[in-house]
């Protein structure tokens, strides 16, 4: 995955390539990891990234 900037937002993006090197699909992570355990850990991926808005499927 890599950070992808689009329209002023930053997405966690993954690209899928076929064996011929052609781009098959681009997926933006939909469910961002946010956790808050009082007194232990707080991590909010959503503080830095925007969620994607669709699921991604492709045929290999």
CHARMM internal coordinates of N, CA and C (Angstrom, degrees):
IC EDIT
DIST 1 N 1 CA 1.4504
DIST 1 CA 1 C 1.5196
ANGL 1 N 1 CA 1 C 108.90
DIST 1 C 2 N 1.3276
ANGL 1 CA 1 C 2 N 113.82
DIHE 1 N 1 CA 1 C 2 N 162.40
DIST 2 N 2 CA 1.4557
ANGL 1 C 2 N 2 CA 119.63
DIHE 1 CA 1 C 2 N 2 CA 178.18
DIST 2 CA 2 C 1.5247
ANGL 2 N 2 CA 2 C 109.05
DIHE 1 C 2 N 2 CA 2 C -151.88
DIST 2 C 3 N 1.3436
ANGL 2 CA 2 C 3 N 117.71
DIHE 2 N 2 CA 2 C 3 N 155.61
DIST 3 N 3 CA 1.4540
ANGL 2 C 3 N 3 CA 120.15
DIHE 2 CA 2 C 3 N 3 CA 175.95
DIST 3 CA 3 C 1.5266
ANGL 3 N 3 CA 3 C 109.48
DIHE 2 C 3 N 3 CA 3 C -75.98
DIST 3 C 4 N 1.3210
ANGL 3 CA 3 C 4 N 115.85
DIHE 3 N 3 CA 3 C 4 N 128.29
DIST 4 N 4 CA 1.4647
ANGL 3 C 4 N 4 CA 121.39
DIHE 3 CA 3 C 4 N 4 CA -179.47
DIST 4 CA 4 C 1.5228
ANGL 4 N 4 CA 4 C 108.73
DIHE 3 C 4 N 4 CA 4 C -120.65
DIST 4 C 5 N 1.3226
ANGL 4 CA 4 C 5 N 116.41
DIHE 4 N 4 CA 4 C 5 N 124.11
DIST 5 N 5 CA 1.4596
ANGL 4 C 5 N 5 CA 120.63
DIHE 4 CA 4 C 5 N 5 CA 178.02
DIST 5 CA 5 C 1.5273
ANGL 5 N 5 CA 5 C 108.87
DIHE 4 C 5 N 5 CA 5 C -94.20
DIST 5 C 6 N 1.3342
ANGL 5 CA 5 C 6 N 115.38
DIHE 5 N 5 CA 5 C 6 N 130.92
DIST 6 N 6 CA 1.4609
ANGL 5 C 6 N 6 CA 121.19
DIHE 5 CA 5 C 6 N 6 CA 178.65
DIST 6 CA 6 C 1.5172
ANGL 6 N 6 CA 6 C 108.41
DIHE 5 C 6 N 6 CA 6 C -150.93
DIST 6 C 7 N 1.3030
ANGL 6 CA 6 C 7 N 116.77
DIHE 6 N 6 CA 6 C 7 N 127.29
DIST 7 N 7 CA 1.4642
ANGL 6 C 7 N 7 CA 123.17
DIHE 6 CA 6 C 7 N 7 CA 177.13
DIST 7 CA 7 C 1.5321
ANGL 7 N 7 CA 7 C 111.59
DIHE 6 C 7 N 7 CA 7 C 53.50
DIST 7 C 8 N 1.3338
ANGL 7 CA 7 C 8 N 116.25
DIHE 7 N 7 CA 7 C 8 N 39.93
DIST 8 N 8 CA 1.4523
ANGL 7 C 8 N 8 CA 121.23
DIHE 7 CA 7 C 8 N 8 CA 177.18
DIST 8 CA 8 C 1.5174
ANGL 8 N 8 CA 8 C 115.14
DIHE 7 C 8 N 8 CA 8 C 78.50
DIST 8 C 9 N 1.3268
ANGL 8 CA 8 C 9 N 117.61
DIHE 8 N 8 CA 8 C 9 N 4.22
DIST 9 N 9 CA 1.4649
ANGL 8 C 9 N 9 CA 121.68
DIHE 8 CA 8 C 9 N 9 CA 179.29
DIST 9 CA 9 C 1.5219
ANGL 9 N 9 CA 9 C 109.59
DIHE 8 C 9 N 9 CA 9 C -115.67
DIST 9 C 10 N 1.3216
ANGL 9 CA 9 C 10 N 116.18
DIHE 9 N 9 CA 9 C 10 N 156.61
DIST 10 N 10 CA 1.4552
ANGL 9 C 10 N 10 CA 122.43
DIHE 9 CA 9 C 10 N 10 CA 178.66
DIST 10 CA 10 C 1.5256
ANGL 10 N 10 CA 10 C 108.58
DIHE 9 C 10 N 10 CA 10 C -113.63
DIST 10 C 11 N 1.3361
ANGL 10 CA 10 C 11 N 116.45
DIHE 10 N 10 CA 10 C 11 N 127.77
DIST 11 N 11 CA 1.4618
ANGL 10 C 11 N 11 CA 122.92
DIHE 10 CA 10 C 11 N 11 CA -177.71
DIST 11 CA 11 C 1.5250
ANGL 11 N 11 CA 11 C 109.92
DIHE 10 C 11 N 11 CA 11 C -119.01
DIST 11 C 12 N 1.3302
ANGL 11 CA 11 C 12 N 116.83
DIHE 11 N 11 CA 11 C 12 N 151.10
DIST 12 N 12 CA 1.4619
ANGL 11 C 12 N 12 CA 122.99
DIHE 11 CA 11 C 12 N 12 CA 171.05
DIST 12 CA 12 C 1.5264
ANGL 12 N 12 CA 12 C 105.23
DIHE 11 C 12 N 12 CA 12 C -89.16
DIST 12 C 13 N 1.3192
ANGL 12 CA 12 C 13 N 117.68
DIHE 12 N 12 CA 12 C 13 N 106.70
DIST 13 N 13 CA 1.4627
ANGL 12 C 13 N 13 CA 122.92
DIHE 12 CA 12 C 13 N 13 CA -170.11
DIST 13 CA 13 C 1.5235
ANGL 13 N 13 CA 13 C 111.44
DIHE 12 C 13 N 13 CA 13 C -116.07
DIST 13 C 14 N 1.3199
ANGL 13 CA 13 C 14 N 115.02
DIHE 13 N 13 CA 13 C 14 N 143.37
DIST 14 N 14 CA 1.4601
ANGL 13 C 14 N 14 CA 122.25
DIHE 13 CA 13 C 14 N 14 CA 177.77
DIST 14 CA 14 C 1.5293
ANGL 14 N 14 CA 14 C 108.28
DIHE 13 C 14 N 14 CA 14 C -127.98
DIST 14 C 15 N 1.3137
ANGL 14 CA 14 C 15 N 116.70
DIHE 14 N 14 CA 14 C 15 N 134.73
DIST 15 N 15 CA 1.4581
ANGL 14 C 15 N 15 CA 121.88
DIHE 14 CA 14 C 15 N 15 CA 177.51
DIST 15 CA 15 C 1.5203
ANGL 15 N 15 CA 15 C 109.58
DIHE 14 C 15 N 15 CA 15 C -107.98
DIST 15 C 16 N 1.3284
ANGL 15 CA 15 C 16 N 116.23
DIHE 15 N 15 CA 15 C 16 N 142.19
DIST 16 N 16 CA 1.4702
ANGL 15 C 16 N 16 CA 121.44
DIHE 15 CA 15 C 16 N 16 CA 176.53
DIST 16 CA 16 C 1.5237
ANGL 16 N 16 CA 16 C 108.00
DIHE 15 C 16 N 16 CA 16 C -117.90
DIST 16 C 17 N 1.3355
ANGL 16 CA 16 C 17 N 115.62
DIHE 16 N 16 CA 16 C 17 N 128.86
DIST 17 N 17 CA 1.4596
ANGL 16 C 17 N 17 CA 121.56
DIHE 16 CA 16 C 17 N 17 CA -179.10
DIST 17 CA 17 C 1.5190
ANGL 17 N 17 CA 17 C 110.12
DIHE 16 C 17 N 17 CA 17 C -116.56
DIST 17 C 18 N 1.3305
ANGL 17 CA 17 C 18 N 116.11
DIHE 17 N 17 CA 17 C 18 N 146.82
DIST 18 N 18 CA 1.4540
ANGL 17 C 18 N 18 CA 121.59
DIHE 17 CA 17 C 18 N 18 CA 174.82
DIST 18 CA 18 C 1.5184
ANGL 18 N 18 CA 18 C 110.79
DIHE 17 C 18 N 18 CA 18 C -81.06
DIST 18 C 19 N 1.3232
ANGL 18 CA 18 C 19 N 116.09
DIHE 18 N 18 CA 18 C 19 N 173.39
DIST 19 N 19 CA 1.4648
ANGL 18 C 19 N 19 CA 120.70
DIHE 18 CA 18 C 19 N 19 CA 179.90
DIST 19 CA 19 C 1.5244
ANGL 19 N 19 CA 19 C 112.24
DIHE 18 C 19 N 19 CA 19 C -64.63
DIST 19 C 20 N 1.3360
ANGL 19 CA 19 C 20 N 116.45
DIHE 19 N 19 CA 19 C 20 N -19.21
DIST 20 N 20 CA 1.4629
ANGL 19 C 20 N 20 CA 120.73
DIHE 19 CA 19 C 20 N 20 CA 177.85
DIST 20 CA 20 C 1.5253
ANGL 20 N 20 CA 20 C 112.44
DIHE 19 C 20 N 20 CA 20 C -87.68
DIST 20 C 21 N 1.3377
ANGL 20 CA 20 C 21 N 116.56
DIHE 20 N 20 CA 20 C 21 N 0.73
DIST 21 N 21 CA 1.4554
ANGL 20 C 21 N 21 CA 120.94
DIHE 20 CA 20 C 21 N 21 CA 178.22
DIST 21 CA 21 C 1.5148
ANGL 21 N 21 CA 21 C 114.87
DIHE 20 C 21 N 21 CA 21 C 87.98
DIST 21 C 22 N 1.3249
ANGL 21 CA 21 C 22 N 117.26
DIHE 21 N 21 CA 21 C 22 N -1.99
DIST 22 N 22 CA 1.4635
ANGL 21 C 22 N 22 CA 120.52
DIHE 21 CA 21 C 22 N 22 CA -179.91
DIST 22 CA 22 C 1.5270
ANGL 22 N 22 CA 22 C 110.46
DIHE 21 C 22 N 22 CA 22 C -81.35
DIST 22 C 23 N 1.3299
ANGL 22 CA 22 C 23 N 114.86
DIHE 22 N 22 CA 22 C 23 N 143.37
DIST 23 N 23 CA 1.4540
ANGL 22 C 23 N 23 CA 121.15
DIHE 22 CA 22 C 23 N 23 CA 178.17
DIST 23 CA 23 C 1.5251
ANGL 23 N 23 CA 23 C 109.68
DIHE 22 C 23 N 23 CA 23 C -67.94
DIST 23 C 24 N 1.3325
ANGL 23 CA 23 C 24 N 116.81
DIHE 23 N 23 CA 23 C 24 N 123.17
DIST 24 N 24 CA 1.4611
ANGL 23 C 24 N 24 CA 121.62
DIHE 23 CA 23 C 24 N 24 CA 179.45
DIST 24 CA 24 C 1.5227
ANGL 24 N 24 CA 24 C 112.14
DIHE 23 C 24 N 24 CA 24 C -95.03
DIST 24 C 25 N 1.3331
ANGL 24 CA 24 C 25 N 116.17
DIHE 24 N 24 CA 24 C 25 N -37.21
DIST 25 N 25 CA 1.4590
ANGL 24 C 25 N 25 CA 119.15
DIHE 24 CA 24 C 25 N 25 CA -176.26
DIST 25 CA 25 C 1.5198
ANGL 25 N 25 CA 25 C 110.69
DIHE 24 C 25 N 25 CA 25 C -163.09
DIST 25 C 26 N 1.3314
ANGL 25 CA 25 C 26 N 113.86
DIHE 25 N 25 CA 25 C 26 N 156.87
DIST 26 N 26 CA 1.4604
ANGL 25 C 26 N 26 CA 121.64
DIHE 25 CA 25 C 26 N 26 CA 173.22
DIST 26 CA 26 C 1.5240
ANGL 26 N 26 CA 26 C 106.72
DIHE 25 C 26 N 26 CA 26 C -127.92
DIST 26 C 27 N 1.3280
ANGL 26 CA 26 C 27 N 115.59
DIHE 26 N 26 CA 26 C 27 N 126.35
DIST 27 N 27 CA 1.4635
ANGL 26 C 27 N 27 CA 120.15
DIHE 26 CA 26 C 27 N 27 CA -178.88
DIST 27 CA 27 C 1.5181
ANGL 27 N 27 CA 27 C 110.01
DIHE 26 C 27 N 27 CA 27 C -120.79
DIST 27 C 28 N 1.3255
ANGL 27 CA 27 C 28 N 115.46
DIHE 27 N 27 CA 27 C 28 N 133.31
DIST 28 N 28 CA 1.4615
ANGL 27 C 28 N 28 CA 121.62
DIHE 27 CA 27 C 28 N 28 CA 173.15
DIST 28 CA 28 C 1.5208
ANGL 28 N 28 CA 28 C 107.77
DIHE 27 C 28 N 28 CA 28 C -106.16
DIST 28 C 29 N 1.3191
ANGL 28 CA 28 C 29 N 115.80
DIHE 28 N 28 CA 28 C 29 N 126.10
DIST 29 N 29 CA 1.4630
ANGL 28 C 29 N 29 CA 121.14
DIHE 28 CA 28 C 29 N 29 CA -176.62
DIST 29 CA 29 C 1.5288
ANGL 29 N 29 CA 29 C 110.25
DIHE 28 C 29 N 29 CA 29 C -54.29
DIST 29 C 30 N 1.3274
ANGL 29 CA 29 C 30 N 115.49
DIHE 29 N 29 CA 29 C 30 N 127.09
DIST 30 N 30 CA 1.4628
ANGL 29 C 30 N 30 CA 121.82
DIHE 29 CA 29 C 30 N 30 CA -175.90
DIST 30 CA 30 C 1.5298
ANGL 30 N 30 CA 30 C 111.27
DIHE 29 C 30 N 30 CA 30 C -89.75
DIST 30 C 31 N 1.3294
ANGL 30 CA 30 C 31 N 117.07
DIHE 30 N 30 CA 30 C 31 N -46.11
DIST 31 N 31 CA 1.4663
ANGL 30 C 31 N 31 CA 121.53
DIHE 30 CA 30 C 31 N 31 CA -176.60
DIST 31 CA 31 C 1.5263
ANGL 31 N 31 CA 31 C 109.24
DIHE 30 C 31 N 31 CA 31 C -100.07
DIST 31 C 32 N 1.3178
ANGL 31 CA 31 C 32 N 115.47
DIHE 31 N 31 CA 31 C 32 N 103.75
DIST 32 N 32 CA 1.4608
ANGL 31 C 32 N 32 CA 120.38
DIHE 31 CA 31 C 32 N 32 CA -179.16
DIST 32 CA 32 C 1.5273
ANGL 32 N 32 CA 32 C 110.27
DIHE 31 C 32 N 32 CA 32 C -80.64
DIST 32 C 33 N 1.3229
ANGL 32 CA 32 C 33 N 116.60
DIHE 32 N 32 CA 32 C 33 N 149.95
DIST 33 N 33 CA 1.4581
ANGL 32 C 33 N 33 CA 123.16
DIHE 32 CA 32 C 33 N 33 CA -176.07
DIST 33 CA 33 C 1.5212
ANGL 33 N 33 CA 33 C 110.13
DIHE 32 C 33 N 33 CA 33 C -88.24
DIST 33 C 34 N 1.3179
ANGL 33 CA 33 C 34 N 115.94
DIHE 33 N 33 CA 33 C 34 N 108.82
DIST 34 N 34 CA 1.4609
ANGL 33 C 34 N 34 CA 122.50
DIHE 33 CA 33 C 34 N 34 CA 174.21
DIST 34 CA 34 C 1.5208
ANGL 34 N 34 CA 34 C 107.75
DIHE 33 C 34 N 34 CA 34 C -123.11
DIST 34 C 35 N 1.3220
ANGL 34 CA 34 C 35 N 116.98
DIHE 34 N 34 CA 34 C 35 N 131.09
DIST 35 N 35 CA 1.4645
ANGL 34 C 35 N 35 CA 120.64
DIHE 34 CA 34 C 35 N 35 CA 179.09
DIST 35 CA 35 C 1.5239
ANGL 35 N 35 CA 35 C 108.71
DIHE 34 C 35 N 35 CA 35 C -142.35
DIST 35 C 36 N 1.3147
ANGL 35 CA 35 C 36 N 115.82
DIHE 35 N 35 CA 35 C 36 N 140.37
DIST 36 N 36 CA 1.4586
ANGL 35 C 36 N 36 CA 121.70
DIHE 35 CA 35 C 36 N 36 CA 176.03
DIST 36 CA 36 C 1.5257
ANGL 36 N 36 CA 36 C 108.28
DIHE 35 C 36 N 36 CA 36 C -141.31
DIST 36 C 37 N 1.3199
ANGL 36 CA 36 C 37 N 115.72
DIHE 36 N 36 CA 36 C 37 N 103.01
DIST 37 N 37 CA 1.4592
ANGL 36 C 37 N 37 CA 121.93
DIHE 36 CA 36 C 37 N 37 CA 175.76
DIST 37 CA 37 C 1.5249
ANGL 37 N 37 CA 37 C 105.61
DIHE 36 C 37 N 37 CA 37 C -109.77
DIST 37 C 38 N 1.3344
ANGL 37 CA 37 C 38 N 116.76
DIHE 37 N 37 CA 37 C 38 N 104.35
DIST 38 N 38 CA 1.4663
ANGL 37 C 38 N 38 CA 120.41
DIHE 37 CA 37 C 38 N 38 CA -175.46
DIST 38 CA 38 C 1.5317
ANGL 38 N 38 CA 38 C 112.43
DIHE 37 C 38 N 38 CA 38 C -51.08
DIST 38 C 39 N 1.3223
ANGL 38 CA 38 C 39 N 114.45
DIHE 38 N 38 CA 38 C 39 N 131.18
DIST 39 N 39 CA 1.4519
ANGL 38 C 39 N 39 CA 121.20
DIHE 38 CA 38 C 39 N 39 CA 178.73
DIST 39 CA 39 C 1.5167
ANGL 39 N 39 CA 39 C 114.72
DIHE 38 C 39 N 39 CA 39 C 78.68
DIST 39 C 40 N 1.3339
ANGL 39 CA 39 C 40 N 117.60
DIHE 39 N 39 CA 39 C 40 N -2.40
DIST 40 N 40 CA 1.4677
ANGL 39 C 40 N 40 CA 120.11
DIHE 39 CA 39 C 40 N 40 CA -177.39
DIST 40 CA 40 C 1.5267
ANGL 40 N 40 CA 40 C 111.96
DIHE 39 C 40 N 40 CA 40 C -123.12
DIST 40 C 41 N 1.3331
ANGL 40 CA 40 C 41 N 117.02
DIHE 40 N 40 CA 40 C 41 N -66.02
DIST 41 N 41 CA 1.4663
ANGL 40 C 41 N 41 CA 119.64
DIHE 40 CA 40 C 41 N 41 CA -175.20
DIST 41 CA 41 C 1.5281
ANGL 41 N 41 CA 41 C 110.58
DIHE 40 C 41 N 41 CA 41 C -152.65
DIST 41 C 42 N 1.2988
ANGL 41 CA 41 C 42 N 114.70
DIHE 41 N 41 CA 41 C 42 N 143.10
DIST 42 N 42 CA 1.4613
ANGL 41 C 42 N 42 CA 121.87
DIHE 41 CA 41 C 42 N 42 CA 170.47
DIST 42 CA 42 C 1.5167
ANGL 42 N 42 CA 42 C 106.96
DIHE 41 C 42 N 42 CA 42 C -133.15
DIST 42 C 43 N 1.3075
ANGL 42 CA 42 C 43 N 115.67
DIHE 42 N 42 CA 42 C 43 N 125.41
DIST 43 N 43 CA 1.4635
ANGL 42 C 43 N 43 CA 121.24
DIHE 42 CA 42 C 43 N 43 CA 177.86
DIST 43 CA 43 C 1.5158
ANGL 43 N 43 CA 43 C 107.39
DIHE 42 C 43 N 43 CA 43 C -143.12
DIST 43 C 44 N 1.3217
ANGL 43 CA 43 C 44 N 116.28
DIHE 43 N 43 CA 43 C 44 N 123.58
DIST 44 N 44 CA 1.4583
ANGL 43 C 44 N 44 CA 120.31
DIHE 43 CA 43 C 44 N 44 CA -178.41
DIST 44 CA 44 C 1.5210
ANGL 44 N 44 CA 44 C 109.89
DIHE 43 C 44 N 44 CA 44 C -128.25
DIST 44 C 45 N 1.3215
ANGL 44 CA 44 C 45 N 114.57
DIHE 44 N 44 CA 44 C 45 N 98.89
DIST 45 N 45 CA 1.4584
ANGL 44 C 45 N 45 CA 120.43
DIHE 44 CA 44 C 45 N 45 CA 176.94
DIST 45 CA 45 C 1.5309
ANGL 45 N 45 CA 45 C 109.96
DIHE 44 C 45 N 45 CA 45 C -58.56
DIST 45 C 46 N 1.3347
ANGL 45 CA 45 C 46 N 115.62
DIHE 45 N 45 CA 45 C 46 N -30.47
DIST 46 N 46 CA 1.4621
ANGL 45 C 46 N 46 CA 120.69
DIHE 45 CA 45 C 46 N 46 CA -177.89
DIST 46 CA 46 C 1.5296
ANGL 46 N 46 CA 46 C 112.77
DIHE 45 C 46 N 46 CA 46 C -69.82
DIST 46 C 47 N 1.3373
ANGL 46 CA 46 C 47 N 118.07
DIHE 46 N 46 CA 46 C 47 N -11.49
DIST 47 N 47 CA 1.4647
ANGL 46 C 47 N 47 CA 119.91
DIHE 46 CA 46 C 47 N 47 CA 174.70
DIST 47 CA 47 C 1.5247
ANGL 47 N 47 CA 47 C 111.38
DIHE 46 C 47 N 47 CA 47 C -68.22
DIST 47 C 48 N 1.3333
ANGL 47 CA 47 C 48 N 117.19
DIHE 47 N 47 CA 47 C 48 N -27.34
DIST 48 N 48 CA 1.4633
ANGL 47 C 48 N 48 CA 121.09
DIHE 47 CA 47 C 48 N 48 CA -175.98
DIST 48 CA 48 C 1.5238
ANGL 48 N 48 CA 48 C 113.57
DIHE 47 C 48 N 48 CA 48 C -114.93
DIST 48 C 49 N 1.3384
ANGL 48 CA 48 C 49 N 117.31
DIHE 48 N 48 CA 48 C 49 N -24.04
DIST 49 N 49 CA 1.4635
ANGL 48 C 49 N 49 CA 120.81
DIHE 48 CA 48 C 49 N 49 CA -173.12
DIST 49 CA 49 C 1.5211
ANGL 49 N 49 CA 49 C 111.90
DIHE 48 C 49 N 49 CA 49 C -120.94
DIST 49 C 50 N 1.3222
ANGL 49 CA 49 C 50 N 115.41
DIHE 49 N 49 CA 49 C 50 N 152.32
DIST 50 N 50 CA 1.4632
ANGL 49 C 50 N 50 CA 121.91
DIHE 49 CA 49 C 50 N 50 CA 173.70
DIST 50 CA 50 C 1.5294
ANGL 50 N 50 CA 50 C 108.03
DIHE 49 C 50 N 50 CA 50 C -99.35
DIST 50 C 51 N 1.3309
ANGL 50 CA 50 C 51 N 117.89
DIHE 50 N 50 CA 50 C 51 N 146.44
DIST 51 N 51 CA 1.4643
ANGL 50 C 51 N 51 CA 118.99
DIHE 50 CA 50 C 51 N 51 CA 178.41
DIST 51 CA 51 C 1.5256
ANGL 51 N 51 CA 51 C 111.36
DIHE 50 C 51 N 51 CA 51 C -78.19
DIST 51 C 52 N 1.3255
ANGL 51 CA 51 C 52 N 115.83
DIHE 51 N 51 CA 51 C 52 N 149.13
DIST 52 N 52 CA 1.4576
ANGL 51 C 52 N 52 CA 119.93
DIHE 51 CA 51 C 52 N 52 CA 170.12
DIST 52 CA 52 C 1.5219
ANGL 52 N 52 CA 52 C 108.45
DIHE 51 C 52 N 52 CA 52 C -69.67
DIST 52 C 53 N 1.3351
ANGL 52 CA 52 C 53 N 116.80
DIHE 52 N 52 CA 52 C 53 N 172.45
DIST 53 N 53 CA 1.4604
ANGL 52 C 53 N 53 CA 118.37
DIHE 52 CA 52 C 53 N 53 CA -176.46
DIST 53 CA 53 C 1.5246
ANGL 53 N 53 CA 53 C 114.07
DIHE 52 C 53 N 53 CA 53 C -124.27
DIST 53 C 54 N 1.3304
ANGL 53 CA 53 C 54 N 117.36
DIHE 53 N 53 CA 53 C 54 N 13.81
DIST 54 N 54 CA 1.4645
ANGL 53 C 54 N 54 CA 118.39
DIHE 53 CA 53 C 54 N 54 CA 179.36
DIST 54 CA 54 C 1.5264
ANGL 54 N 54 CA 54 C 110.67
DIHE 53 C 54 N 54 CA 54 C -155.37
DIST 54 C 55 N 1.3287
ANGL 54 CA 54 C 55 N 114.90
DIHE 54 N 54 CA 54 C 55 N 156.39
DIST 55 N 55 CA 1.4561
ANGL 54 C 55 N 55 CA 120.80
DIHE 54 CA 54 C 55 N 55 CA 173.63
DIST 55 CA 55 C 1.5202
ANGL 55 N 55 CA 55 C 108.65
DIHE 54 C 55 N 55 CA 55 C -81.46
DIST 55 C 56 N 1.3156
ANGL 55 CA 55 C 56 N 117.01
DIHE 55 N 55 CA 55 C 56 N 157.31
DIST 56 N 56 CA 1.4589
ANGL 55 C 56 N 56 CA 121.27
DIHE 55 CA 55 C 56 N 56 CA -177.31
DIST 56 CA 56 C 1.5198
ANGL 56 N 56 CA 56 C 109.65
DIHE 55 C 56 N 56 CA 56 C -124.09
DIST 56 C 57 N 1.3198
ANGL 56 CA 56 C 57 N 116.14
DIHE 56 N 56 CA 56 C 57 N 130.02
DIST 57 N 57 CA 1.4628
ANGL 56 C 57 N 57 CA 121.29
DIHE 56 CA 56 C 57 N 57 CA 172.79
DIST 57 CA 57 C 1.5192
ANGL 57 N 57 CA 57 C 108.43
DIHE 56 C 57 N 57 CA 57 C -130.20
DIST 57 C 58 N 1.3300
ANGL 57 CA 57 C 58 N 115.46
DIHE 57 N 57 CA 57 C 58 N 154.03
DIST 58 N 58 CA 1.4601
ANGL 57 C 58 N 58 CA 119.78
DIHE 57 CA 57 C 58 N 58 CA 176.91
DIST 58 CA 58 C 1.5109
ANGL 58 N 58 CA 58 C 109.10
DIHE 57 C 58 N 58 CA 58 C -158.58
DIST 58 C 59 N 1.3220
ANGL 58 CA 58 C 59 N 116.01
DIHE 58 N 58 CA 58 C 59 N 158.84
DIST 59 N 59 CA 1.4520
ANGL 58 C 59 N 59 CA 122.45
DIHE 58 CA 58 C 59 N 59 CA 178.79
DIST 59 CA 59 C 1.5147
ANGL 59 N 59 CA 59 C 109.00
DIHE 58 C 59 N 59 CA 59 C -104.01
DIST 59 C 60 N 1.3390
ANGL 59 CA 59 C 60 N 115.72
DIHE 59 N 59 CA 59 C 60 N 133.74
DIST 60 N 60 CA 1.4609
ANGL 59 C 60 N 60 CA 119.80
DIHE 59 CA 59 C 60 N 60 CA 179.07
DIST 60 CA 60 C 1.5065
ANGL 60 N 60 CA 60 C 109.99
DIHE 59 C 60 N 60 CA 60 C -96.54
END
COOR INIT
IC SEED 1 N 1 CA 1 C
IC BUILD
